[in-house]
Amino acid sequence: MSSPTDESSLRLPRGWLRATIVSTVALAFVGAAAGFVAFLSQLRGAELAPDRKADGIVVLTGGSSRVSDAMELLAAGYGKRLLISGVHPTSTVSDISRTLPENQSFMRCCVDLDRFAVSTRGNAAEARRWAHERGFKSLIVVTSNYHMPRAIVEFSHAMPDTTLIPFVVVGDKWREEPWWTSGSTLRLLLSEYVKYIAAELRTRLEDFGIDVAPEMSEQPAGAQPKRPATAQAN
């Protein structure tokens, strides 16, 4: 029969293991919560005009009023040309022009469409190619406030020598109600936070030569790299 001392010695490692697991989970939760708060602190609640002009403007599709805000920046002379990145393959310049009738002249002269990008990483790759072909050294990046942190991570990694000027688009829902009162907005922010952390980790590992997610071509298989379609050519 085992003595009480023997039983105590058997239980001790299990107790320490349980305590270690609980402590680790608690620390991970606290760290994630602190990171989420830091992420939220980056999100602007109001749209502010850029403090300077740039060579070009890039708008990432996917959110309401992003393209119209980017067109207003172009019309105001904040950039020489505009790249609309992530346009649906079936969309045409005419489709976009119908939603922005007051900017049709700019659509014909100064707007390029990128139909290849299907992710933020792809947006950055296509913007890099577009800027390089035109010799642009500075870009105004237009996207929603919740998406801007991840977009800047991807764009900074793709083009470290290019000056990036963020212009955040704030949706009506964000202005009308606090994010913590809306379940859908909270889920969106949590999802975006996870993607932001993943992008940060991936790009930092790539800086050390560790490519954990090799970049796949944003173009159809077998296609040759092409310049973004110009609005004038459609």
C-alpha positions, 0 to 999 in steps of 0.5 A: 500500500502506498503511503500518503507521501507517495500519493502527494508526490504523484499529485504534485506534478499533475497540479503544477501542470494544470496550473501552468496550463491555466496560467498560460491560457490566462496570459494568452487571453490577456495578451490577445485582449490587450492587442485588440485594444491596441488595434482599436486605438489605431482606428480613426472615427472621422475622415481627415483630408491627407496632409499632403499630395502624392504621386498616385492614389490606390483604393481597395474595393470592398467597402461602401464609399471607398471608390467615391472618396478616392475619386474625390481625392483625385478630383481635388488634385491629391494624386496624378492617377488612381488605381482601383484595386480588386475590381470584379473581373466582370465589372467595366468602366461603364459600370463604375461610371454609372455610380459616379456620374460626376467623375466620368471625365476623370474615369476616362483620363486618369483611372486604372482598374486592377482586376487581378487582386483578390486579397489585401496582399494581392492589392499590395502586389498590384499597387507595387507593379502599378507604381513601379511602372509609372515611377510613383514614389508616394501613394495615398492608400484609401480603404475602410478604417478597420481595414487600414492597419492590415493594408498598411502592413501589406503595402509597407512590406511590398514597397518599403521604399514608397511613402504611404499616406493613409486615408481612412473611410468611415462607414455610416454604421460606424458613425451612427452607433458604437461598435460594441453595441453591434454584434456584426461590427464586433465580429467584423473587428475581431475577424479583422484583428486576427487577419491583422495579427496573421499579416504582421507575423507573416511579414516579420517572418519573411523579413528573416527569410522565412516564407510561411505562405508563398505568394500565389499569383493573383492572375489566372493560371498561364496568364502573363503579367499585365498592366492594370487596364486603363479606363480609357481603353475600355 
